[in-house]
């Protein structure tokens, strides 16, 4: 029987229910966090109980636990087979066959060991070194690299114990610092070894994840397919990108508060990319947190956090920044819908995330052969009058008008351009907002 024929009958809902039932009987507690497609006809599943995580493989209705110490693709896993070292080590995170992060408690101060696949280690090291240099003096830092081991494909880094960013109204001031730090990060010239990530690559990431889900009879609904098709049609019409150094997986959980210091983590995907990519992904995740109802996120608080973030970031955006931001927000929502389709606790968010993507693209409508930017402010949002706006946002609206004239992109659908610019990036998740 072919691989495709063997895979087709699998249903993620059935697998999730069966695995949860078995593990609850076996372990007594915990929750199934995610399901991932393997390279063949197997599924990889992560079971979480508090801070403890276990990985299992599901194949031919058999459930087998995977152990980090047995991961032959990651040389760092050898340390877990050394009983003398094992008592000093704690697994912080592990993605089978991809990366392993350990906390080493030897010495006066604990430190982090992060292991990768050997063939990707040189490129990963270049990414981390570029990020460390780019963030110097920016108001945000990255864990210092203490040492590296080429044979073990491992970075040894300073351990920063901290807290995740809260998305409550009390924390909004930090997001201006995040925006300023990102602007400084993007201004750094990325080394050639990092490569260039384009809109074509972004759409390819979506297609790859879609194909994985389809293999297991878990393809998303028609509206997600429609969103992907709309993205493909609009992509050639976007303004020319302005490139800079990009994190490529920037969201609130990648930033921790260590004392009074902001620390940015995980540069495994860093590359040269459009300067609109990271802000769009970051802002899309703010909406996701509101939908999840976590980290103190409310409609009002993510609105404020997003405004402060844009204030710090876009002191002088290039002419085509806003339309490209909208496009990458839409790709972020499409990708998140596919990612969370395989997260049992959050599968119900798929439809809302797809709707967010469509709403982003409502700002990018082809009119007379050109693509124009329409400000989208649903009625559930309060529209401040120009008199309530600070000098910064009045300047921003003037720049925005000028850039629209240069690029052929216009703000239509509102008579209050200044208020539109106070919320250039956030998409309301209000159920009262409509989508055409």
C-alpha atoms as one frame of an Amber mdcrd trajectory, in Angstrom:
protein
   0.000   0.000   0.000   1.328   3.434  -0.879   2.186   6.000   1.768  -0.649
   8.271   0.643  -3.180   5.447   0.846  -2.042   4.656   4.378  -2.249   8.259
   5.501  -5.614   9.211   4.045  -7.865   7.493   6.639  -6.208   9.273   9.582
  -8.360  11.912  11.215  -6.729  14.363  13.627  -9.852  14.723  15.760 -10.072
  10.961  16.215  -6.341  10.663  16.956  -6.481  13.531  19.477  -9.425  11.958
  21.299  -7.864   8.488  21.335  -4.431   9.689  22.499  -5.935  11.931  25.193
  -8.013   9.024  26.485  -5.019   6.670  26.641  -2.681   9.158  28.302  -5.261
  10.253  30.856  -5.684   6.613  31.861  -1.917   6.119  31.957  -0.744   9.396
  33.536  -3.867  10.692  35.235  -3.450  14.335  34.176  -2.073  16.617  31.474
  -3.297  17.904  28.124  -2.493  17.307  24.455  -0.855  20.526  23.253  -0.042
  19.867  19.615  -0.046  17.329  16.807   2.573  17.446  14.046   2.965  15.468
  10.854   6.092  13.352  10.599   7.996  12.654   7.407   6.140   9.407   6.775
   2.762   8.167   7.941   3.429   8.937  11.600   2.199  11.754  13.808   4.177
  13.453  16.578   2.213  14.572  19.631   3.227  16.744  22.580   1.623  16.055
  25.967   2.029  18.763  28.609   1.549  18.628  32.360   2.421  21.982  33.908
   6.019  22.715  32.891   6.716  19.089  31.943   6.486  18.049  28.302   6.489
  14.584  26.728   6.540  13.638  23.058   4.845  10.600  21.544   4.690   9.003
  18.116   1.407   7.694  16.704   1.748   5.147  13.921  -0.559   2.292  12.920
  -2.710   3.011  16.012   0.333   2.440  18.249   1.426   5.130  20.719   5.144
   5.210  21.572   6.859   7.670  23.893   9.926   9.420  22.473  12.899  10.268
  24.683  15.194  13.246  24.119  18.206  11.136  25.089  17.529   8.874  22.088
  17.408  11.699  19.515  20.189  10.742  17.077  19.805  13.875  14.952  20.887
  16.179  17.788  24.432  15.616  19.117  23.595  17.499  22.331  21.295  14.612
  23.299  24.447  12.612  24.125  24.723  14.541  27.394  21.412  13.068  28.514
  22.928   9.602  28.149  25.801  10.556  30.473  24.650   9.724  34.009  27.384
  11.890  35.546  26.148  14.972  33.663  22.455  14.141  33.783  21.964  15.194
  37.412  23.075  18.746  36.525  20.804  19.048  33.480  17.159  19.967  32.998
  15.340  19.924  29.676  13.885  23.368  28.959  12.485  22.479  25.538  12.807
  19.793  22.898  11.448  19.451  19.380  12.258  15.920  18.180  14.914  15.976
  15.485  15.043  19.788  15.387  16.493  21.370  18.531  17.139  20.701  22.193
  17.575  23.281  24.958  19.049  22.280  28.315  19.641  24.163  31.556  23.066
  23.269  32.965  23.300  23.929  36.707  27.015  23.270  37.075  29.105  26.124
  38.444  28.007  29.228  40.309  25.549  30.380  37.648  23.288  28.206  35.508
  23.657  28.497  31.752  21.762  27.332  28.687  22.923  24.742  26.163  21.041
  24.951  22.871  21.682  22.143  20.403  20.897  22.020  16.691  21.298  19.654
  13.779  24.955  19.735  12.644  24.240  20.626   9.016  22.406  23.781  10.114
  24.705  24.859  12.917  26.961  27.223  10.939  23.999  29.179   9.558  22.320
  29.249  12.972  25.474  30.570  14.622  25.651  33.373  12.038  22.049  34.303
  12.854  22.657  34.502  16.599  25.852  36.521  16.197  24.127  38.961  13.826
  21.226  39.370  16.258  23.528  39.957  19.225  25.340  42.724  17.354  22.137
  44.276  15.969  20.487  44.645  19.393  23.411  46.382  21.090  22.247  49.696
  22.536  18.672  49.184  21.298  16.905  48.868  24.656  16.527  45.117  24.219
  19.173  42.408  24.418  19.692  38.770  23.527  21.300  36.103  25.743  25.088
  36.430  25.465  26.908  33.557  23.785  29.473  32.195  26.249  30.938  29.446
  24.088  30.169  27.208  21.125  30.895  23.586  20.309  31.018  22.744  16.597
  31.231  19.006  17.220  28.114  19.065  19.405  26.416  21.740  17.236  25.681
  23.595  20.471  25.622  27.171  21.721  26.304  27.872  25.386  24.459  31.013
  26.477  23.709  33.067  29.561  20.506  31.985  31.298  17.957  34.771  31.766
  15.177  33.872  34.167  12.293  36.243  33.620   8.607  36.734  32.975   6.561
  36.863  29.805   5.233  40.205  28.683   1.798  41.002  30.020  -0.653  42.384
  27.466  -2.642  44.322  30.048  -3.084  48.092  29.915  -0.481  48.504  32.664
   2.241  47.084  30.392   1.674  49.157  27.266   4.726  51.359  27.867   7.059
  48.419  27.254   5.745  47.983  23.726   7.135  51.315  22.583  10.570  50.062
  23.656   9.974  46.840  21.719   9.123  48.868  18.605  12.220  51.045  18.973
  14.429  47.992  19.484  12.971  46.302  16.413  13.623  49.410  14.306  17.258
  49.374  15.444  17.463  45.624  14.791  16.144  46.080  11.247  18.657  48.838
  10.495  21.540  46.414  10.982  22.995  45.045   7.747  22.350  41.272   7.722
  25.295  39.097   6.617  24.977  37.360   3.250  25.002  33.959   4.972  21.519
  34.622   6.336  19.888  34.623   2.904  16.841  36.590   1.781  13.222  35.758
   2.652  10.638  37.101   0.176   6.859  37.160  -0.231   7.192  34.033  -2.386
   8.924  32.280   0.520   6.185  33.420   2.900   3.498  31.902   0.684   5.594
  28.732   0.319   5.627  28.340   4.128   1.824  28.487   4.123   1.603  25.965
   1.287   3.956  23.541   3.040   1.928  23.586   6.247  -1.312  23.241   4.285
   0.082  20.198   2.452   1.033  18.524   5.742  -2.482  18.914   7.103  -4.020
  17.683   3.870  -1.998  14.463   4.070  -3.872  13.563   7.235  -7.394  14.488
   6.137  -7.143  17.672   8.179  -7.153  20.300   5.444  -8.631  23.648   6.529
 -11.952  24.950   5.277 -12.725  26.643   1.985 -12.359  30.151   3.417  -8.725
  29.417   4.281  -8.151  28.262   0.702  -9.838  31.445  -0.516  -7.529  33.518
   1.680  -4.464  31.783   0.234  -5.750  32.415  -3.302  -6.348  36.112  -2.547
  -2.825  36.426  -1.175  -1.418  34.949  -4.380  -3.399  37.409  -6.514  -2.325
  40.448  -4.482   1.329  39.519  -4.028   2.525  40.776  -7.465   0.813  44.146
  -6.897   2.583  45.006  -3.635   4.965  47.984  -3.475   8.654  47.175  -3.665
   9.942  45.836  -0.333  12.488  47.565   1.860  14.793  44.947   3.310  16.437
  44.712   6.703  17.383  42.152   9.334  14.317  40.138  10.383  13.643  37.785
  13.294  10.932  35.970  11.264   9.185  34.514  14.326   8.625  37.669  16.346
   5.785  37.567  18.851   5.189  38.498  22.475   6.268  35.109  23.880   9.711
  35.521  22.310  10.369  38.421  24.693  10.948  38.038  28.420  11.282  40.670
  31.112  14.473  39.957  33.076  14.369  42.411  35.966  13.918  45.685  34.081
  15.596  44.398  30.927  13.811  43.130  27.811  15.423  40.016  26.312  14.600
  38.729  22.814  14.938  34.981  22.218  15.246  32.408  19.414  16.901  33.613
  16.214  16.783  30.253  14.449  14.966  31.765  11.437  16.640  35.197  11.272
  17.333  36.414   7.750  17.145  39.391   5.423  13.474  40.179   4.807  10.918
  42.928   4.262  10.840  45.362   7.192   7.046  44.921   7.345   7.268  41.170
   8.063   8.197  41.186  11.767   5.789  43.982  12.801   2.915  42.258  10.989
   3.560  38.926  12.687   3.924  40.614  16.083   0.637  42.509  15.729  -1.226
  39.445  14.442  -0.162  37.605  17.592  -1.622  40.379  19.757  -5.000  39.667
  18.162  -4.421  35.931  18.680  -3.812  36.470  22.415  -7.045  38.434  22.652
  -8.921  35.583  20.963  -7.279  33.135  23.368  -8.042  35.356  26.360  -4.527
  34.968  27.813  -1.819  37.233  29.267  -4.369  39.896  30.211  -5.190  40.667
  26.568  -8.399  42.589  25.899  -9.521  44.543  22.839  -8.627  47.778  24.585
  -5.231  46.587  25.800  -4.023  45.118  22.493  -5.151  48.336  20.808  -2.964
  50.331  23.210  -0.034  47.881  23.004  -0.156  47.985  19.211  -0.223  51.783
  19.117   2.799  52.031  21.405   4.623  49.408  19.323   3.989  51.322  16.081
   5.035  54.582  17.761   8.412  53.087  18.590   8.822  51.363  15.242   7.541
  53.651  12.503   9.166  57.006  13.144   9.658  57.374   9.382   8.218  54.419
   7.425   9.026  53.945   3.764   6.367  54.766   1.181   4.939  51.263   0.785
   5.188  50.145   4.414   1.488  50.171   5.358   0.150  48.083   2.452   2.966
  45.561   2.856   2.215  45.439   6.584  -1.412  44.579   5.814  -0.341  41.833
   3.395   1.995  40.229   5.928  -0.671  40.485   8.626  -2.930  38.475   6.334
  -0.233  35.840   5.731   0.378  35.680   9.493  -3.301  35.045  10.210  -3.445
  32.410   7.467  -0.376  30.654   8.863  -1.691  30.857  12.438  -4.996  29.327
  11.335  -3.072  26.358   9.919  -0.802  26.060  12.968  -3.643  26.132  15.476
  -5.716  23.664  13.505  -3.375  21.016  14.944  -3.598  22.412  18.498  -6.609
  20.643  20.042  -7.269  23.325  22.669  -7.378  26.120  20.078  -8.762  24.504
  16.927 -11.951  26.512  17.322  -9.987  29.699  16.537  -9.297  28.667  12.943
 -12.375  30.386  11.511 -11.770  33.640  13.389  -8.117  33.747  12.346  -9.059
  33.216   8.703 -11.626  36.007   9.032  -8.900  38.301  10.369  -6.803  37.534
   7.290  -9.663  38.367   4.938 -10.269  41.637   6.773  -6.645  42.615   6.289
  -6.995  42.088   2.555 -10.129  44.211   2.431  -7.658  47.091   2.779  -5.927
  45.980  -0.412  -8.553  46.179  -3.135  -7.643  46.332  -6.822  -9.227  49.496
  -8.224  -8.632  50.530 -11.828  -5.623  48.266 -12.157  -3.974  49.517  -8.964
  -4.089  48.303  -5.390  -5.231  50.874  -2.864  -5.069  50.905   0.889  -8.379
  51.440   2.641  -8.428  52.243   6.329 -10.463  49.598   8.089 -11.942  50.746
  11.398 -14.988  48.717  12.462 -17.765  50.501  14.302 -16.965  48.677  17.542
 -13.800  50.776  17.812 -13.874  54.342  19.108 -12.540  56.784  16.525 -10.702
  59.639  18.254 -11.039  63.099  16.788  -7.939  64.843  15.391  -7.987  67.180
  18.399  -7.349  64.188  20.670  -4.312  63.044  18.737  -0.761  63.876  19.689
   1.612  65.746  17.424   3.334  62.480  16.544   0.255  60.981  14.930  -0.596
  64.146  13.015   2.906  64.015  11.542   2.389  60.333  10.792  -0.841  61.014
   8.906   0.896  63.670   6.786   3.679  61.220   5.917   1.064  58.618   5.111
  -0.741  60.969   2.713   2.536  61.808   1.007   3.503  58.149   0.648   0.067
  57.319  -0.763   0.581  59.879  -3.520   3.986  58.477  -4.348   2.962  54.827
  -4.533  -0.592  55.067  -5.838  -1.974  53.678  -2.582  -4.798  55.662  -1.028
  -6.720  55.650   2.208 -10.416  55.432   1.370 -13.529  54.653   3.365 -12.980
  57.215   6.133 -12.915  60.983   6.346 -10.619  60.914   9.360  -7.174  60.000
   8.076  -5.458  60.870  11.338  -7.571  58.450  13.348  -6.909  55.776  10.736
  -3.193  56.160  11.288  -3.488  55.677  15.031  -4.520  52.103  14.297  -2.675
  51.256  11.094  -2.048  47.656  12.006  -4.554  46.214  14.444  -7.535  44.292
  13.166 -10.534  44.227  15.471 -11.770  40.841  16.585 -15.171  42.227  17.484
 -17.960  39.835  16.441 -19.985  42.864  15.347 -17.537  43.800  12.589 -18.493
  42.571   9.157 -16.453  41.115   6.345 -17.306  41.643   2.724
